[in-house]
Each structure stands twice: as C-alpha cells, then as structure tokens.
Amino acid sequence: MMRADEEQTLADLHRHLAELVQPVVERFHGRIVKTLGDGVFAEFGSAVEALRAAIDLQRGMAERNAGVPESRRQAFRIGLHLGDVISADTDLFGDTVNVAARLQALAEPGAVVLSSSVHEQVRDKISLPFRDLGRRSLKNIDRPVQVYALDPTAWSARPRWAPRRRLWAAAAFAVAVALVAGAYVLRPLSIPWPGRTPVVRALPAGNPSVAVLPFASQAGDSGPDYFSDGLTEDVTAALGRFKQLTVIAYPAVLPYRGKPLPLAKLGEALNAHYLVSGSVRRMGPRLRVAVQLTDATKGTQLWADQYDDELVDIFDVQQRIARRVAGTLATSLHQIALQQSLRKPTTDLDAYDLVLRARSRAATATRAGNREAREILERVTHMAPDYADAHAELADAHFQRAVFGWSEFVDDDVQAAIREAREAATIDGDCVLAHSVLARAYTAQQKYDLGLAEADRALQLNPSDTDALAARASVLLWTGHVDGSIEAAENALRLNDGVGPEAALNLGLAYLLNRRFSDAIKLLETARVRYPAYPLLDLPLAGAYAEAGRSVDAAAALARGRRKNPYLTLDSFGSRFQDEALKRRVGESLRKAGWD
C-alpha cells in the first residue's frame, strides 16, 4: 500500500489511530504506552478489558472498511499476553512485551491471538468460540507458548459478556497488546500520534556514557582489520539500543585507535565514563575474543573475559559481549533495561564477512570505495536475500553515491536507496540503518513528513544513531524549525564529531540563519578539509565569511563553490526550504559574498 500511495496510506492510518484506536483503548481503561512503527503498544489492568478492547477494535475496523476500495483496506493483527513487566520512565520492558509482539505476528489479518495466560482469565467471562492453535515456538522466546485465536467471524454479532469480575493489576502487572496495521503494509513506519508533535527526548545528563574502543586485530589473524572493526561497530550499535546509556558513536572513537593515552585522558577526550576494549584473533576456523570493561574516571577494571568459539558462532559471541557489558553496568546503575542487543543477521558467515568488507570500503568516502562497496553488497543480497543489514548497507551506499555527486542519475540512486532500505525494513523492522537511510532519502525528495517519521523510528530503536539525528535535523531545517534543527545536529556532533558532509552543510546553514557566523565558519572549514569532494560546503561558508566581514575569504570560497557547481544558480540554491523567507535570507548572504 505504501508503494502504491504513501500519502493516502499514511493519512488513512492516522485516521484509524485517532478516530478508533485511541478512543477504544481509553474506553476500556487502557493506556497507550507508545507507537511502534505502524503498530501500537498498550497496557490494561484487566485481561477481560484488553480482550473487549481488541474485539471492539476489530469490529470497528470491519465497519470502517465497509465500502472502501479493497486496495485501501487496512487490517489489524492483535496479540494479547498477560504477565509481569518492568516499568522504566513511561515505557515497559520484559518478556511479556516480547511475547505480545510475537503473538500479533501469528494472527491473520483482522484476527486476535492470545496466550494461555489471557485465555485462562477470559474463557468463562466472554461467550465467544476460542480456537486452540496449540503450542507455538516464538522468535527469541525460549519456551513454547500455548496460543488461542478469535477469528473475524467471531464478532459479526455483539458477544454476550458474563458478569464482570475485574482483575486489578499489581504494581508491575499488565496485559500487553500489540496492534499491527495492514495485512499489506510492507514496512514499519514511525507514525507520530495524531495531534502530537514528535519529540526526541534528550538523554538525562546523569546517563552513563560508554565508548567501545576499536578491537585490536592480533597476530594470527591473517586478514585485515575490517573484521575486528566490524565487531567493534556491531557491539557499539548493540549497546546503543539501551536507552539508558549514552553510547559514543563508532566514528568518533576511531581517531584514538592505538593511542597510548591514560584511561582517564581517553575517557575525558571521548566524554565517556566507561570504556569497553578488546581484541580479536582469528585462527583458521576458530575465533578468540578478549574483552574488558573499565571505569575511566577511576582507572579501574570492572571485569574481563575471553571467549573461544568456532567462527560460525560469531553472532553468539557478540550477543554475550553486549549482555555482559550491560549486565555489569546494571549492578551499579539505576535499572538498566537488559534487552537482547544483537540479532543474528544471517547464518551465512561468508555473507557477514563480505558486509564487513563493504563497510570498510564505503567508509573511505571515495568514488572507488563506494563502487567496490556496492558491487560487494549486490553479491551479498543475491547470496543471502533475507539478510536485512546487507540491503540496508547497499541502500546507504546508493545514497552516499547520490549526495557526493558521484552519480549521473541522482534521482535513480535515491530511489535505489529507498528500494533497498524498504526491503531491509520489511525483513527486519528493527534495522536502524534502514530507517536512517529512508529518513535521509525521503528528506532529499522533500517528503518531509515521511523523513521525520523514519528518523524518529530509527531513534526509537537506537537513540545514539548519529545518522538518524542528522536526518531529523535536516527535516527540521528545511521545514523552518531552525532552533530544533541546531539542537538535533549538535546532539549528533556530541556523539560523533565526524558527521557526514550533508549533515555539516545543513548545520552550517542553520548557524548562518541563526547569525552564529563564527560557528558556521569553524564547522564548514573543518568539513571542507575532511570532505573535499563534496560540492556544496563552500557556498554557505562564503555566506558566513561575508556576514562576518571577511570579504576576501568570502570571494575565494564562492569562487571554489561555483567551480564545483558551474550550473547551480542562486535561485536554485536552498530550494528545499519550505519557507521562502529563509531561502531569501541565505540568498542575501551569498549576494554579500558576490553571487549575483
């Protein structure tokens, strides 16, 4: 449906959420915890109330779909589970949440699936036929779950309710309900709740900060550093999914590889309280990983461990490292939510190895490196078509090719990026990179609502994702929210001072509009040296020079920018601004630099 008509599908879903889902959940005394892509996660104090809400939702959707063309009919799958949960801030965690999410995936479109714990509470109170689906194995749940279903025909007439005996919840006791809209929706979307402005909450200042130092590739590993670098990057991403942690971005740590700095100095330089370090040694079919966690402020080692594994178990090694780091922090910090941090991307180790090679080549930020990365990733997507990360990395490479000016057909590469990112998100809705690429690509197409939704989805999954923060900053800039754009971009810079050239361009423009000329000059001068091939950085720099009274530097920067962009006109520069007044202000600065 999204592929056929994105705007209409999104508008329909908004209406269903605002006009049906929210009122029904509230009527049955439930609470919407959060939206999850195109789904909703809610809790109830009573299993009976939860099931009554589910039935009313399905009846309501059937009524709303009456008379609607089949191509626009959206359907819900609903899963219900009852059990203990962990409450942290306004969110809920724990196995109960995971089981509910897995149960909804078992449901047919328009159906309700419930666990035996819910069935036990409601079977004598609701006169509806329950169909026993038997014991089912659920993804990432270590025990089979007895499952029951209510089919769409069950609520064609209103059910009879037995006298109500309310089961009140204990302190952390809830029914979790996961709703996923649309049997035909091909990828999750981050949907801002109707009437609310999406907000990315800043992490509290007291959140512990963690830096994962580059794992050393030791003697005996005949291959290059890309494998140990890939392990470092994956562990960093895994820890970033713990919302109670501030994780220093992987590129920000790379400059300190091999530098013999005291731990306190290294922690201070990275603004990290805790340091994770390790080494990787590959010996034929075996792998040895040594890892340690250090309190940088005290210079004390908290723990150290070593893992010897067959190479085919590399993903399990990563999972154990991430769990062990989070578990150790949990003993001394306030309620760190232990979650499954790393997912096995594929059982094909060759494919994983090739993805790491491609990442290494793309990171060179050169035309040749980008071409090699795309060629490798094309191979991987044919070798392992269900490998979400491979599609996401290929999407990122296509988008990089477009924004660096290495493509003769920019629109085609942006579309290719969207296509591959959608595929990744279809395979794995929790793939952060896929949502991050979609955010940037939609923004490039000036589909700002979609770009913002995808950026927010990526940040829900990993609040430390600098690409998602930069994408959010970009949307806010072009839609005229300059202060919010600066805040998001500066958050990205704090996590990684090596953000890409497009992010630097956007923040430079925001500084220029905010009359922070010295900040714009400092940022853009650094970015221009780091990314000499990027074609647009000289232009806002020229404007900032002019506004700061540095007319000679302004003329020189403008000349460089015009040489790189001989066909770019003053009128077309800044054409993404929705507010013409902002575009005129940038134009005035460039005229002061000598562009007429």
C-alpha positions as CSV (number, residue, x, y, z in Angstrom):
1,M,0.0,0.0,0.0
2,M,2.8,2.4,0.8
3,R,4.4,1.7,-2.5
4,A,1.2,2.4,-4.3
5,D,0.3,5.6,-2.5
6,E,2.4,6.6,0.5
7,E,0.4,9.8,1.4
8,Q,-3.0,8.2,1.2
9,T,-1.9,5.1,3.2
10,L,-0.4,7.3,5.9
11,A,-3.5,9.5,6.1
12,D,-5.8,6.5,6.4
13,L,-3.7,5.0,9.2
14,H,-3.6,8.4,11.0
15,R,-7.4,8.4,10.9
16,H,-7.7,4.9,12.2
17,L,-5.4,5.6,15.1
18,A,-7.1,8.9,16.1
19,E,-10.7,8.0,15.5
20,L,-10.8,4.4,16.5
21,V,-7.7,3.1,18.4
22,Q,-7.2,5.8,20.9
23,P,-10.9,6.1,21.9
24,V,-11.3,2.4,22.2
25,V,-8.2,1.9,24.4
26,E,-9.3,4.7,26.7
27,R,-12.9,3.4,26.9
28,F,-11.6,0.1,28.2
29,H,-9.3,1.8,30.8
30,G,-6.2,1.0,28.9
31,R,-3.1,3.1,28.3
32,I,-1.2,3.6,25.1
33,V,2.4,3.1,26.0
34,K,3.9,4.1,22.6
35,T,3.5,3.6,18.9
36,L,5.8,1.1,17.2
37,G,6.1,1.7,13.5
38,D,2.6,1.1,12.2
39,G,1.6,-0.5,15.4
40,V,0.5,0.4,18.9
41,F,1.7,-1.0,22.3
42,A,-0.9,-0.7,25.1
43,E,-1.4,-2.0,28.6
44,F,-4.6,-2.8,30.5
45,G,-5.3,-3.5,34.2
46,S,-7.6,-6.4,33.2
47,A,-7.3,-9.2,30.7
48,V,-11.1,-9.0,30.1
49,E,-10.9,-5.3,29.3
50,A,-8.0,-5.9,27.0
51,L,-9.9,-8.6,25.0
52,R,-13.1,-6.4,24.9
53,A,-10.9,-3.6,23.5
54,A,-9.4,-5.9,20.9
55,I,-12.9,-7.1,19.8
56,D,-14.2,-3.6,19.5
57,L,-11.2,-2.6,17.5
58,Q,-11.6,-5.4,15.1
59,R,-15.4,-4.7,14.8
60,G,-14.6,-1.0,14.3
61,M,-12.1,-1.7,11.5
62,A,-14.6,-4.0,9.7
63,E,-17.1,-1.2,9.8
64,R,-14.6,1.4,8.6
65,N,-13.5,-0.8,5.7
66,A,-17.1,-1.3,4.5
67,G,-17.4,0.5,1.2
68,V,-13.7,1.2,1.0
69,P,-11.9,0.0,-2.2
70,E,-10.0,-3.2,-1.4
71,S,-6.7,-1.6,-2.3
72,R,-7.1,0.8,0.6
73,R,-8.5,-1.6,3.3
74,Q,-6.2,-1.8,6.3
75,A,-6.4,-4.6,8.8
76,F,-5.1,-5.1,12.3
77,R,-3.4,-8.2,13.8
78,I,-3.7,-8.2,17.5
79,G,-1.8,-10.2,20.1
80,L,-2.5,-10.3,23.8
81,H,-0.4,-11.6,26.6
82,L,-0.6,-11.3,30.4
83,G,2.4,-11.2,32.8
84,D,4.9,-9.1,34.8
85,V,6.6,-6.2,33.2
86,I,9.5,-3.8,34.1
87,S,8.4,-0.2,34.2
88,A,11.1,2.4,33.3
89,D,10.0,6.0,32.9
90,T,6.9,5.8,30.7
91,D,8.0,2.7,28.9
92,L,7.5,-1.0,29.7
93,F,10.0,-3.9,29.1
94,G,10.3,-7.6,29.7
95,D,9.3,-10.9,28.2
96,T,5.6,-10.0,28.4
97,V,6.1,-7.3,25.9
98,N,8.1,-9.5,23.6
99,V,5.6,-12.4,23.7
100,A,2.7,-10.0,22.8
101,A,4.6,-8.7,19.9
102,R,5.3,-12.2,18.6
103,L,1.7,-13.3,19.1
104,Q,0.4,-10.5,16.9
105,A,2.7,-11.8,14.1
106,L,0.9,-15.1,14.3
107,A,-2.6,-13.6,13.8
108,E,-4.3,-13.5,10.5
109,P,-5.4,-10.0,9.3
110,G,-8.4,-9.0,11.3
111,A,-7.9,-11.6,13.9
112,V,-7.0,-11.7,17.6
113,V,-4.4,-14.1,19.1
114,L,-4.0,-14.6,22.8
115,S,-1.8,-16.6,25.1
116,S,-3.0,-19.2,27.6
117,S,-2.5,-16.8,30.4
118,V,-5.1,-14.4,28.9
119,H,-7.3,-17.3,27.9
120,E,-7.4,-18.6,31.5
121,Q,-8.8,-15.2,32.7
122,V,-11.4,-14.7,30.0
123,R,-12.7,-18.1,28.8
124,D,-15.6,-18.2,31.3
125,K,-16.5,-14.5,31.0
126,I,-16.8,-14.0,27.3
127,S,-19.2,-16.1,25.2
128,L,-17.0,-16.4,22.1
129,P,-15.5,-19.5,20.5
130,F,-11.8,-19.8,21.0
131,R,-9.8,-21.8,18.5
132,D,-6.8,-23.7,20.0
133,L,-3.7,-23.2,17.9
134,G,-1.6,-25.5,20.1
135,R,1.9,-24.8,21.5
136,R,3.8,-22.5,19.2
137,S,7.5,-21.6,19.2
138,L,8.0,-17.8,19.0
139,K,11.1,-16.0,17.7
140,N,13.6,-15.2,20.5
141,I,11.3,-16.7,23.2
142,D,13.0,-19.8,24.8
143,R,9.8,-21.7,25.6
144,P,6.7,-22.7,23.5
145,V,3.5,-20.7,24.2
146,Q,0.0,-22.2,24.2
147,V,-1.9,-20.0,21.7
148,Y,-5.6,-19.4,21.1
149,A,-7.3,-17.4,18.3
150,L,-10.5,-15.5,17.7
151,D,-11.3,-15.2,14.0
152,P,-13.0,-12.2,12.3
153,T,-16.4,-14.1,12.2
154,A,-16.5,-14.2,16.0
155,W,-17.6,-10.5,16.2
156,S,-20.0,-10.3,13.4
157,A,-22.6,-10.1,16.2
158,R,-22.0,-8.5,19.5
159,P,-20.8,-11.0,22.1
160,R,-22.5,-11.7,25.4
161,W,-20.4,-10.7,28.4
162,A,-20.6,-12.6,31.7
163,P,-20.9,-10.6,34.9
164,R,-17.8,-8.6,35.2
165,R,-15.1,-9.5,37.8
166,R,-12.3,-7.1,37.4
167,L,-8.8,-8.4,37.8
168,W,-6.8,-5.5,39.1
169,A,-3.1,-5.4,38.3
170,A,-0.4,-5.4,40.8
171,A,2.4,-2.8,40.7
172,A,4.1,-4.1,37.5
173,F,1.4,-6.3,36.1
174,A,-0.2,-5.6,32.7
175,V,-1.7,-7.0,29.6
176,A,0.4,-6.0,26.6
177,V,-1.4,-5.6,23.3
178,A,0.4,-5.1,20.1
179,L,-1.6,-3.9,17.1
180,V,0.0,-4.0,13.6
181,A,-2.0,-2.3,10.9
182,G,-2.4,-3.6,7.4
183,A,-2.0,-7.1,6.1
184,Y,-0.4,-5.4,3.0
185,V,1.8,-2.8,4.7
186,L,5.2,-3.9,3.6
187,R,7.4,-2.0,6.1
188,P,7.1,-0.4,9.5
189,L,6.6,3.3,9.7
190,S,7.2,5.6,12.7
191,I,3.8,7.3,12.9
192,P,3.6,10.4,15.1
193,W,0.3,10.1,17.1
194,P,-2.3,12.4,15.5
195,G,-2.3,15.8,17.1
196,R,1.0,15.4,18.8
197,T,4.4,16.8,17.7
198,P,7.0,14.1,17.6
199,V,9.6,14.7,20.3
200,V,13.0,13.1,20.7
201,R,13.8,13.3,24.4
202,A,17.3,14.3,25.3
203,L,19.1,11.7,27.5
204,P,19.4,12.9,31.1
205,A,22.7,14.3,32.0
206,G,23.2,11.5,34.5
207,N,23.0,8.7,31.9
208,P,26.3,6.7,31.9
209,S,28.3,7.2,28.8
210,V,30.1,4.3,27.2
211,A,32.8,4.2,24.4
212,V,33.7,1.0,22.7
213,L,37.3,1.3,21.6
214,P,38.4,-0.4,18.3
215,F,39.0,-4.1,19.0
216,A,42.6,-4.9,18.1
217,S,43.3,-7.5,15.4
218,Q,46.2,-9.5,16.9
219,A,48.9,-11.7,15.3
220,G,47.5,-14.9,13.9
221,D,44.7,-13.1,12.1
222,S,45.9,-13.0,8.6
223,G,43.0,-10.8,7.4
224,P,42.7,-7.1,7.5
225,D,41.2,-5.0,10.4
226,Y,37.8,-4.9,8.8
227,F,36.6,-8.0,10.8
228,S,37.6,-6.6,14.2
229,D,36.3,-3.2,13.1
230,G,33.0,-4.8,12.2
231,L,32.8,-6.5,15.6
232,T,33.5,-3.1,17.3
233,E,30.8,-1.4,15.3
234,D,28.3,-4.1,16.0
235,V,28.9,-4.1,19.7
236,T,28.6,-0.2,19.7
237,A,25.3,-0.4,17.9
238,A,24.1,-3.1,20.3
239,L,24.8,-1.0,23.4
240,G,23.2,2.0,21.7
241,R,19.9,0.2,21.8
242,F,19.9,0.5,25.6
243,K,18.0,3.8,26.0
244,Q,19.5,4.3,29.5
245,L,23.0,4.5,28.0
246,T,24.7,7.3,26.0
247,V,27.0,5.4,23.6
248,I,29.8,7.3,21.8
249,A,29.4,6.8,18.1
250,Y,31.9,4.4,16.4
251,P,33.5,7.0,14.0
252,A,34.2,9.3,17.0
253,V,36.3,6.6,18.6
254,L,38.4,5.7,15.6
255,P,40.9,8.6,15.9
256,Y,42.0,7.1,19.2
257,R,42.9,3.7,17.8
258,G,46.3,2.6,19.2
259,K,47.0,5.9,21.0
260,P,48.8,5.2,24.3
261,L,46.7,7.6,26.4
262,P,46.0,7.1,30.1
263,L,42.5,5.8,30.7
264,A,41.4,9.0,32.4
265,K,42.6,11.1,29.5
266,L,41.0,8.8,27.0
267,G,37.7,8.9,28.9
268,E,37.9,12.7,29.1
269,A,38.6,13.1,25.4
270,L,35.7,10.9,24.5
271,N,33.4,12.2,27.2
272,A,32.9,8.6,28.3
273,H,32.6,7.3,31.9
274,Y,33.1,3.6,30.8
275,L,35.4,2.2,28.2
276,V,35.0,-1.2,26.5
277,S,38.1,-2.6,24.9
278,G,39.1,-5.9,23.4
279,S,41.0,-7.9,20.8
280,V,40.1,-10.4,18.1
281,R,42.2,-13.3,17.0
282,R,41.2,-15.5,14.1
283,M,42.9,-18.8,13.9
284,G,41.5,-20.8,10.9
285,P,38.0,-21.9,11.8
286,R,38.3,-20.6,15.4
287,L,37.9,-17.2,16.9
288,R,39.2,-15.8,20.2
289,V,37.7,-12.5,21.6
290,A,39.1,-10.9,24.7
291,V,37.1,-8.0,26.2
292,Q,37.2,-5.8,29.3
293,L,35.1,-3.1,30.8
294,T,36.9,-0.2,32.6
295,D,35.7,2.7,34.7
296,A,37.7,5.5,33.0
297,T,37.2,8.0,35.8
298,K,38.7,5.7,38.4
299,G,41.1,3.8,36.2
300,T,39.8,0.5,37.5
301,Q,38.9,-2.6,35.5
302,L,35.4,-3.8,36.3
303,W,35.7,-7.1,34.6
304,A,37.5,-9.0,31.8
305,D,36.6,-12.1,29.9
306,Q,37.7,-14.2,27.0
307,Y,35.7,-16.2,24.5
308,D,36.9,-19.1,22.4
309,D,34.4,-20.1,19.8
310,E,34.0,-21.7,16.5
311,L,33.9,-19.0,13.9
312,V,30.3,-20.0,12.9
313,D,29.2,-18.7,16.4
314,I,30.4,-15.1,15.9
315,F,27.0,-13.7,16.4
316,D,26.6,-15.5,19.7
317,V,29.9,-14.1,20.8
318,Q,28.7,-10.6,20.1
319,Q,25.5,-11.2,22.0
320,R,27.3,-12.5,25.1
321,I,29.7,-9.5,25.0
322,A,26.8,-7.0,24.8
323,R,24.8,-8.7,27.5
324,R,27.8,-9.0,29.8
325,V,28.7,-5.3,29.4
326,A,25.1,-4.2,30.1
327,G,24.8,-6.7,33.0
328,T,27.9,-5.4,34.7
329,L,26.7,-1.8,34.4
330,A,23.3,-2.8,35.8
331,T,24.8,-3.8,39.1
332,S,25.9,-0.2,39.8
333,L,23.4,1.9,37.9
334,H,19.6,2.5,38.2
335,Q,17.6,-0.1,36.4
336,I,19.4,-0.6,33.1
337,A,16.9,-2.4,30.9
338,L,18.5,-5.7,29.8
339,Q,17.4,-6.5,26.3
340,Q,18.6,-8.7,23.5
341,S,21.1,-6.3,22.0
342,L,22.3,-8.1,18.9
343,R,20.2,-10.0,16.4
344,K,21.7,-12.7,14.3
345,P,21.7,-11.2,10.8
346,T,22.3,-14.4,8.9
347,T,23.6,-17.9,9.3
348,D,25.8,-17.4,6.3
349,L,29.2,-16.3,7.7
350,D,30.6,-15.6,4.2
351,A,27.8,-13.0,3.7
352,Y,28.5,-11.4,7.0
353,D,32.2,-11.2,6.2
354,L,31.5,-9.6,2.9
355,V,29.3,-7.0,4.5
356,L,32.1,-6.0,6.8
357,R,34.4,-5.7,3.8
358,A,31.9,-3.4,2.1
359,R,31.5,-1.3,5.2
360,S,35.3,-0.9,5.2
361,R,35.3,0.2,1.6
362,A,32.4,2.6,1.9
363,A,34.0,4.3,4.9
364,T,36.8,5.6,2.7
365,A,34.3,8.1,1.3
366,T,35.8,7.8,-2.2
367,R,34.2,7.1,-5.6
368,A,36.2,3.9,-6.0
369,G,35.4,2.8,-2.4
370,N,31.8,3.4,-2.9
371,R,31.7,1.5,-6.2
372,E,33.5,-1.5,-4.6
373,A,31.1,-1.5,-1.7
374,R,28.1,-1.5,-3.9
375,E,29.5,-4.4,-6.0
376,I,30.2,-6.5,-2.9
377,L,26.8,-5.8,-1.4
378,E,25.0,-6.6,-4.6
379,R,26.7,-10.0,-4.4
380,V,25.6,-10.4,-0.7
381,T,22.0,-9.6,-1.4
382,H,22.0,-12.4,-4.0
383,M,23.8,-14.8,-1.7
384,A,21.6,-14.1,1.3
385,P,18.4,-12.3,0.1
386,D,16.9,-12.2,3.6
387,Y,19.9,-10.5,5.2
388,A,18.4,-7.2,6.2
389,D,21.7,-5.5,7.1
390,A,23.1,-6.2,3.6
391,H,20.1,-4.4,2.0
392,A,20.5,-1.5,4.4
393,E,24.2,-1.2,3.7
394,L,23.5,-1.2,0.0
395,A,20.9,1.4,0.4
396,D,23.4,3.6,2.3
397,A,26.0,3.1,-0.4
398,H,23.5,4.2,-3.1
399,F,22.5,7.3,-1.1
400,Q,26.2,8.1,-0.5
401,R,26.8,8.0,-4.2
402,A,24.0,10.4,-4.8
403,V,24.9,13.0,-2.2
404,F,28.6,13.0,-3.0
405,G,27.9,13.9,-6.6
406,W,29.3,10.6,-8.0
407,S,26.1,9.7,-9.9
408,E,25.0,10.9,-13.3
409,F,21.4,9.9,-12.3
410,V,20.9,11.2,-8.8
411,D,17.2,10.6,-8.6
412,D,17.7,7.0,-9.7
413,D,20.3,6.4,-6.9
414,V,18.0,8.0,-4.3
415,Q,15.2,5.7,-5.5
416,A,17.5,2.7,-5.3
417,A,18.4,3.7,-1.7
418,I,14.7,3.8,-0.8
419,R,14.0,0.5,-2.5
420,E,16.8,-1.4,-0.7
421,A,16.1,0.3,2.7
422,R,12.4,-0.7,2.4
423,E,13.5,-4.2,1.7
424,A,15.7,-4.2,4.8
425,A,12.9,-2.8,6.9
426,T,10.5,-5.4,5.5
427,I,12.8,-8.2,6.5
428,D,13.7,-6.7,9.9
429,G,11.6,-3.8,11.2
430,D,14.2,-3.1,13.8
431,C,17.0,-2.4,11.4
432,V,18.2,1.1,12.5
433,L,20.2,1.8,9.4
434,A,17.3,1.0,7.1
435,H,15.1,3.7,8.8
436,S,18.0,6.1,8.9
437,V,18.6,5.8,5.1
438,L,14.9,6.2,4.5
439,A,14.8,9.3,6.6
440,R,17.6,10.9,4.6
441,A,16.3,9.8,1.2
442,Y,12.8,11.0,1.8
443,T,14.2,14.3,3.0
444,A,16.2,14.6,-0.2
445,Q,12.9,14.1,-2.1
446,Q,11.3,16.8,0.1
447,K,8.9,14.2,1.6
448,Y,9.5,15.8,5.0
449,D,6.7,14.0,7.0
450,L,8.0,10.6,5.9
451,G,11.6,11.7,6.6
452,L,10.7,12.8,10.1
453,A,8.7,9.7,10.8
454,E,11.6,7.4,9.7
455,A,14.2,9.4,11.7
456,D,12.0,9.1,14.8
457,R,11.7,5.4,14.2
458,A,15.4,5.0,14.0
459,L,15.9,7.0,17.2
460,Q,13.3,4.9,19.0
461,L,15.5,1.9,18.1
462,N,18.8,3.5,18.9
463,P,18.9,7.0,20.4
464,S,22.6,7.1,19.8
465,D,22.3,6.8,16.0
466,T,24.0,9.9,14.6
467,D,22.7,9.5,11.1
468,A,19.1,9.5,12.4
469,L,19.8,12.6,14.5
470,A,21.3,14.3,11.5
471,A,18.4,13.3,9.3
472,R,16.0,14.7,11.9
473,A,18.0,17.9,11.9
474,S,17.8,18.1,8.2
475,V,14.0,17.8,8.1
476,L,13.6,20.5,10.8
477,L,15.9,22.8,8.9
478,W,14.1,22.6,5.6
479,T,10.7,23.0,7.3
480,G,11.8,26.1,9.1
481,H,12.4,24.9,12.6
482,V,16.0,26.2,12.8
483,D,16.5,26.1,16.5
484,G,15.2,22.5,16.7
485,S,17.5,21.6,13.8
486,I,20.5,23.0,15.6
487,E,19.7,21.1,18.7
488,A,19.4,17.8,16.9
489,A,22.5,18.3,14.9
490,E,24.6,19.4,17.9
491,N,23.4,16.2,19.7
492,A,24.7,14.2,16.7
493,L,28.0,16.1,16.9
494,R,28.4,15.4,20.6
495,L,28.2,11.7,19.8
496,N,30.3,11.8,16.7
497,D,32.2,14.9,15.6
498,G,32.8,13.3,12.2
499,V,29.3,13.6,10.9
500,G,29.0,13.4,7.1
501,P,29.2,16.3,4.7
502,E,25.4,16.7,4.2
503,A,24.9,17.0,8.0
504,A,27.7,19.6,8.1
505,L,26.1,21.5,5.3
506,N,22.7,21.6,7.0
507,L,24.1,22.7,10.4
508,G,26.3,25.3,8.7
509,L,23.1,26.7,7.0
510,A,21.3,26.6,10.3
511,Y,24.1,28.5,12.0
512,L,24.1,31.1,9.2
513,L,20.4,31.6,9.6
514,N,20.8,31.9,13.4
515,R,23.6,34.5,12.8
516,R,26.1,32.3,14.5
517,F,28.7,33.1,11.9
518,S,31.8,32.1,13.7
519,D,30.3,28.7,14.5
520,A,29.3,28.2,10.8
521,I,32.8,29.1,9.7
522,K,34.6,26.8,12.1
523,L,32.3,23.9,11.2
524,L,32.3,24.3,7.5
525,E,36.1,24.9,7.2
526,T,36.7,21.7,9.0
527,A,34.1,19.8,6.9
528,R,35.5,21.2,3.7
529,V,39.0,19.8,4.6
530,R,37.6,16.5,5.6
531,Y,35.3,16.1,2.6
532,P,37.0,17.9,-0.3
533,A,34.9,16.1,-2.9
534,Y,31.5,17.3,-1.5
535,P,30.3,20.0,-3.9
536,L,28.3,22.4,-1.7
537,L,30.2,23.2,1.5
538,D,31.9,26.3,0.1
539,L,28.7,28.1,-0.6
540,P,27.3,28.6,3.0
541,L,30.9,29.1,4.1
542,A,31.1,32.0,1.6
543,G,27.9,33.5,3.1
544,A,29.2,33.2,6.7
545,Y,32.5,34.8,5.7
546,A,30.6,37.7,4.1
547,E,28.4,38.2,7.1
548,A,31.5,38.2,9.4
549,G,33.1,40.9,7.3
550,R,35.8,38.6,5.7
551,S,35.1,39.7,2.1
552,V,38.3,38.3,0.6
553,D,37.7,34.9,2.1
554,A,34.1,35.1,1.0
555,A,35.0,35.7,-2.6
556,A,37.5,32.9,-2.6
557,A,35.0,30.4,-1.1
558,L,32.3,31.5,-3.5
559,A,34.7,31.0,-6.5
560,R,35.6,27.5,-5.3
561,G,31.9,26.7,-4.8
562,R,30.9,27.9,-8.3
563,R,33.8,26.0,-9.9
564,K,32.5,22.8,-8.3
565,N,28.9,23.7,-9.3
566,P,29.1,25.6,-12.6
567,Y,25.4,25.1,-13.4
568,L,24.0,25.9,-10.0
569,T,22.1,29.2,-9.8
570,L,21.5,31.4,-6.8
571,D,17.8,30.9,-7.2
572,S,18.0,27.1,-7.0
573,F,20.4,27.0,-4.0
574,G,18.3,26.4,-0.9
575,S,15.3,25.3,-3.0
576,R,14.4,22.7,-0.3
577,F,13.3,25.5,2.1
578,Q,9.5,25.4,2.6
579,D,9.7,29.0,4.0
580,E,10.6,31.4,1.2
581,A,11.8,33.9,3.8
582,L,14.6,31.6,4.9
583,K,15.7,31.0,1.3
584,R,15.8,34.8,0.7
585,R,18.0,35.2,3.9
586,V,20.5,32.7,2.6
587,G,20.4,34.3,-0.8
588,E,21.2,37.7,0.8
589,S,24.3,36.3,2.5
590,L,25.5,34.8,-0.8
591,R,24.9,38.1,-2.6
592,K,27.1,39.8,0.0
593,A,29.8,37.3,-0.9
594,G,29.5,38.4,-4.6
595,W,27.0,36.0,-6.1
596,D,24.6,37.9,-8.4
